[in-house]
Amino acid sequence: MRIIDRMKFRNKLILLIAFPIAGLLFFSQAWIVEQFRRVDNMRSLSMMSDLSISIGDLIHETQKERGMTSGFLGASGEAFADSLATQRMNTDSRAERLNSKISSLKMHEQDDDISKDLKAFEDRFKNLSSVRARVIERQITLEEAIDYYTSLNSALFKVIEYLTQMSADPELVKSSAAYISLLQGKERAGLERAVLSNAFSNDAFGEGMLFRFNTLVAVQDTYFSVFMSLAALEHRNYFISRMNAPVVAEVQRMRDIALYRAGTGGLGVDAKEWSNAITDKIELLKQMEDMLAVDIADTTDALLRMAYNALIIDFAVTLAALFAVLFFSFYITRDILNHLGGEPLVIVE
């Protein structure tokens, strides 16, 4: 305390106001840093929602290629030859778009789990040409072909699921979870297309395929139930309207035939007709997927703008408060010193 006692009165006044100013700077800096982190998080989330749209588009094409591949590997598979060749080009086109999106977002420059999972998908995708060649030569089993395409989609789903982990906004987390549940249900519908395309092509279920079909339908229904429990009212109503389309009833009719005749053989359903019907149903699910994806992207963009605005306002308020404190501190200090300067006896005391 002796050091303070020896200080000039001016310095004591400066010291008196220095502590609140330092406190203001400390807490303001901490708040602004937190706002910067929030902006950075929302920017990453916006990029992730943008990337998810491209991923969903590629998954949709690999699902179709998986279904046509399954039909092609059946006994009457030649009916799928032309459509499979066209579908492969569609898949390649979507893959190129996804790669362009990954490059534009500079995803590989980030050393995080997302970039690692994208790399894992790309490594798996490199085997696609080999798998396709084996399909044409019929040197691959149905189960192996289905599992390969499913593994591709699973790797992409793993990336999309980061949406729910990155957001702190409860409504966005809920919407993202609904979106992922819809995608997973749609994936099971795609697998169902593949399994029954082969069964109808062979006019019978292969070993273990009836059980797999029943499981796919059950899991598919579960995912759609989860979606309905999480989705907003607008999205639930849209989903219900899509699932009331005549083609959905047609798919169910063919399902029932497959189950009823599974034990007797001779399914009696044209594989191409099944593929067309289930594809139309999946296209309805794709419409629902696109609607959700756009809404999530719009929400993340809005949250990003809000975070930017909050950062700018906080920074401006902090600067204004700091300048106000400095101005009034200087003014009051000078005023006090001016008054005391006219009273030398008081100063001495």
C-alpha positions in Angstrom: 0.0 0.0 0.0 3.0 2.3 0.5 3.4 2.4 -3.3 -0.1 3.7 -3.7 0.4 6.2 -0.8 3.4 7.7 -2.7 1.6 8.0 -6.0 0.4 11.3 -7.3 -3.2 12.1 -6.9 -3.7 12.1 -10.7 -2.2 8.5 -10.9 -4.5 7.4 -8.1 -7.5 8.5 -10.0 -6.2 6.8 -13.1 -5.7 3.6 -11.1 -9.2 3.9 -9.7 -10.8 3.9 -13.1 -8.3 1.4 -14.6 -9.8 -1.6 -12.9 -13.4 -1.2 -14.1 -12.1 -0.5 -17.6 -9.9 -3.7 -17.4 -13.0 -5.7 -16.3 -15.1 -4.3 -19.1 -12.4 -5.2 -21.6 -12.0 -8.7 -20.2 -15.7 -9.6 -20.2 -16.3 -7.9 -23.5 -13.4 -9.8 -25.1 -14.8 -13.1 -23.7 -18.3 -12.4 -25.0 -17.0 -11.4 -28.5 -14.8 -14.5 -28.7 -17.9 -16.6 -27.9 -19.8 -14.8 -30.6 -17.0 -15.5 -33.1 -17.2 -19.2 -32.2 -21.0 -19.2 -32.7 -20.5 -17.6 -36.1 -17.9 -20.2 -37.0 -20.1 -23.0 -35.9 -23.1 -21.7 -37.9 -20.8 -21.3 -40.9 -19.8 -24.9 -40.6 -23.4 -26.0 -40.1 -24.4 -24.0 -43.2 -21.7 -25.7 -45.2 -22.8 -29.1 -43.9 -26.4 -28.6 -44.8 -25.3 -27.5 -48.3 -23.1 -30.6 -48.6 -25.9 -32.9 -47.3 -28.1 -31.9 -50.3 -25.4 -33.1 -52.7 -24.9 -36.3 -50.7 -28.6 -37.0 -50.7 -28.7 -36.6 -54.4 -25.9 -39.2 -54.9 -27.5 -41.6 -52.4 -30.7 -41.4 -54.5 -28.8 -42.4 -57.6 -26.8 -45.3 -56.0 -30.1 -46.6 -54.6 -31.5 -46.8 -58.1 -28.4 -48.4 -59.4 -28.5 -50.9 -56.6 -32.1 -51.8 -57.5 -31.4 -52.2 -61.2 -28.2 -54.2 -60.5 -30.3 -56.6 -58.4 -32.8 -57.0 -61.2 -30.1 -57.5 -63.8 -28.6 -60.3 -61.7 -31.9 -62.1 -61.7 -32.9 -64.8 -64.2 -34.7 -62.3 -66.5 -32.1 -59.6 -65.8 -31.6 -58.6 -69.5 -34.7 -56.5 -69.2 -32.7 -54.2 -66.9 -29.6 -53.9 -69.1 -30.4 -50.7 -70.9 -31.8 -48.9 -67.9 -28.8 -50.0 -65.8 -26.4 -48.5 -68.3 -28.2 -45.2 -68.2 -28.5 -45.3 -64.4 -24.7 -45.8 -64.1 -24.2 -42.5 -66.0 -26.6 -40.7 -63.7 -24.7 -42.0 -60.7 -21.4 -40.9 -62.1 -22.8 -37.4 -62.8 -24.0 -37.0 -59.2 -20.7 -38.3 -57.9 -18.9 -35.6 -60.0 -21.2 -33.0 -58.6 -20.5 -34.1 -55.0 -16.8 -34.0 -55.6 -17.1 -30.5 -57.0 -19.1 -29.5 -53.9 -16.5 -31.1 -51.6 -13.7 -29.2 -53.4 -15.6 -25.8 -53.4 -16.3 -26.1 -49.7 -12.6 -27.2 -49.1 -13.8 -30.1 -46.9 -10.5 -32.0 -47.3 -8.5 -29.1 -45.9 -10.2 -29.6 -42.5 -8.6 -32.1 -40.3 -11.8 -33.4 -38.6 -14.0 -36.4 -38.5 -16.1 -35.2 -41.4 -13.2 -35.0 -43.8 -12.0 -38.5 -42.6 -15.4 -40.0 -43.3 -15.6 -38.4 -46.7 -12.1 -39.9 -47.5 -13.4 -43.3 -46.3 -16.3 -43.0 -48.7 -14.1 -42.0 -51.6 -11.8 -45.0 -51.0 -14.8 -47.3 -51.1 -16.2 -45.5 -54.2 -13.0 -46.3 -56.1 -14.1 -50.0 -56.2 -17.3 -49.1 -58.1 -15.9 -49.7 -61.6 -14.7 -53.2 -60.5 -18.1 -54.1 -59.0 -19.9 -52.9 -62.1 -17.6 -55.0 -64.3 -18.3 -58.1 -62.2 -22.0 -57.4 -62.4 -22.0 -57.3 -66.2 -19.9 -60.6 -66.3 -22.2 -62.0 -63.6 -19.3 -62.8 -61.4 -20.7 -61.4 -58.2 -23.5 -62.7 -56.0 -26.7 -60.7 -55.4 -25.9 -60.3 -51.7 -22.4 -59.1 -52.4 -23.6 -56.5 -54.9 -26.4 -55.2 -52.6 -24.0 -55.0 -49.6 -21.4 -53.0 -51.7 -23.9 -50.3 -52.6 -25.4 -50.3 -49.1 -21.9 -49.8 -47.7 -21.4 -46.8 -50.0 -24.7 -45.2 -48.8 -23.9 -46.0 -45.1 -20.6 -44.1 -45.5 -22.5 -41.1 -46.8 -25.2 -41.3 -44.1 -22.4 -41.1 -41.5 -21.4 -37.7 -42.9 -25.0 -36.4 -43.0 -25.5 -37.4 -39.4 -23.1 -34.8 -38.3 -25.9 -32.3 -38.8 -27.5 -33.3 -35.5 -24.2 -33.1 -33.7 -23.1 -29.6 -34.9 -26.2 -27.6 -34.0 -27.1 -26.2 -30.6 -30.5 -25.0 -31.8 -33.2 -27.4 -30.5 -35.5 -27.0 -33.4 -32.8 -27.5 -36.0 -31.6 -30.6 -34.2 -35.1 -32.0 -34.3 -35.5 -31.1 -38.0 -32.1 -32.7 -38.8 -33.1 -35.9 -36.9 -36.4 -36.1 -38.8 -34.4 -35.6 -42.1 -32.0 -38.4 -41.2 -34.9 -40.7 -40.2 -36.6 -40.1 -43.5 -33.3 -40.8 -45.4 -32.8 -44.0 -43.5 -36.4 -45.1 -44.2 -35.9 -44.3 -47.9 -32.7 -46.3 -47.9 -34.7 -49.3 -46.7 -37.2 -48.7 -49.4 -34.3 -48.8 -51.9 -33.1 -52.1 -50.4 -36.6 -53.4 -50.7 -36.6 -52.5 -54.4 -33.4 -54.4 -54.9 -34.5 -57.5 -53.0 -37.9 -57.8 -54.7 -36.5 -56.9 -58.1 -34.3 -60.0 -57.9 -37.1 -62.1 -56.4 -39.6 -61.2 -59.1 -36.9 -61.6 -61.8 -36.3 -65.1 -60.5 -40.0 -65.7 -59.7 -38.9 -66.8 -56.3 -37.0 -65.6 -53.2 -33.4 -66.5 -52.9 -32.0 -68.0 -49.7 -32.5 -65.7 -46.8 -34.1 -63.0 -49.0 -37.7 -63.4 -47.7 -36.5 -62.8 -44.1 -34.5 -59.8 -45.3 -37.5 -58.4 -47.2 -39.7 -58.7 -44.0 -37.0 -57.0 -41.9 -36.6 -54.2 -44.4 -40.3 -53.4 -44.4 -40.4 -53.4 -40.6 -37.4 -51.2 -40.2 -38.6 -48.9 -42.9 -41.9 -48.4 -41.1 -40.0 -47.7 -37.9 -37.9 -45.0 -39.4 -41.0 -43.4 -41.0 -42.7 -43.5 -37.6 -39.7 -41.7 -36.0 -39.8 -39.2 -38.8 -43.5 -38.5 -38.1 -42.8 -38.0 -34.4 -40.0 -35.5 -35.0 -41.1 -33.6 -38.2 -43.0 -30.3 -38.1 -46.7 -30.3 -38.9 -46.2 -29.0 -42.4 -43.7 -31.8 -43.2 -46.0 -34.5 -41.6 -48.9 -33.3 -43.7 -46.8 -33.3 -46.9 -45.5 -36.8 -46.1 -49.1 -38.1 -45.6 -50.3 -36.6 -48.8 -47.4 -38.2 -50.7 -48.0 -41.6 -49.2 -51.7 -41.5 -50.2 -50.7 -41.6 -53.9 -52.0 -44.5 -55.9 -48.5 -45.8 -56.6 -48.0 -46.4 -52.9 -51.1 -48.7 -52.8 -49.7 -50.5 -55.9 -46.4 -51.1 -54.2 -48.3 -52.5 -51.2 -50.3 -54.8 -53.5 -47.1 -56.3 -55.0 -45.7 -56.7 -51.5 -48.7 -58.6 -50.4 -48.4 -60.9 -53.5 -44.8 -61.6 -52.7 -45.6 -62.5 -49.1 -48.6 -64.6 -49.9 -46.9 -66.6 -52.6 -43.4 -66.8 -51.0 -44.0 -70.3 -49.7 -45.5 -71.7 -52.8 -43.1 -70.2 -55.5 -44.2 -68.6 -58.7 -44.5 -65.0 -57.5 -46.1 -64.0 -60.8 -45.1 -60.3 -60.7 -43.1 -58.7 -63.5 -39.8 -57.4 -62.1 -39.8 -54.4 -64.4 -43.3 -53.3 -63.3 -42.2 -53.7 -59.6 -39.1 -51.7 -60.2 -41.1 -48.9 -61.9 -43.7 -48.8 -59.1 -41.3 -48.8 -56.2 -39.2 -46.2 -58.0 -42.2 -43.9 -58.3 -42.8 -44.3 -54.6 -39.2 -43.6 -53.8 -39.4 -40.5 -56.0 -42.2 -39.3 -53.7 -39.9 -39.8 -50.7 -37.2 -37.9 -52.6 -39.6 -35.0 -52.9 -40.1 -35.1 -49.2 -36.3 -35.3 -48.7 -35.6 -32.3 -50.9 -38.2 -30.2 -49.1 -36.7 -31.0 -45.7 -33.1 -30.4 -47.0 -34.0 -27.0 -48.4 -35.8 -26.0 -45.2 -32.8 -27.0 -43.1 -30.5 -25.1 -45.4 -32.7 -22.0 -45.2 -32.8 -22.3 -41.4 -29.0 -22.6 -41.0 -28.5 -19.7 -43.4 -30.9 -17.6 -41.2 -29.1 -18.6 -38.0 -25.8 -17.7 -39.6 -27.1 -14.2 -40.5 -28.4 -13.8 -37.0 -25.0 -14.8 -35.6 -23.2 -12.3 -37.9 -25.6 -9.6 -36.9 -25.3 -10.4 -33.2 -21.5 -10.3 -33.5 -21.5 -6.9 -35.2 -24.0 -5.4 -32.7 -22.0 -6.8 -29.7 -18.8 -5.4 -31.1 -20.3 -2.0 -31.7 -21.9 -1.9 -28.3 -18.6 -2.9 -26.6 -16.7 -0.2 -28.5 -19.3 2.4 -27.7 -19.2 1.4 -24.0 -15.5 1.5 -23.9 -15.2 4.9 -25.5 -18.0 6.2 -23.2 -16.1 5.0 -20.1 -12.8 6.4 -21.3 -14.4 9.8 -22.2 -16.3 10.2 -18.9 -13.3 8.9 -16.9 -11.0 11.5 -18.5 -13.6 14.3 -18.2 -14.4 13.6 -14.5 -10.7 13.1 -13.6 -9.8 16.4 -15.3 -12.7 18.1 -13.6 -11.6 16.8 -10.1 -8.0 17.8 -10.7 -9.1 21.3 -11.8 -11.2 21.8 -8.7 -8.4 20.5 -6.4 -5.9 22.5 -8.2 -7.5 25.7 -6.8 -7.4 24.3 -3.3 -3.7 23.6 -2.5 -4.3 23.1 1.2 -6.7 20.3 0.5 -4.3 18.7 -1.9 -1.5 18.8 0.7 -3.8 17.2 3.3 
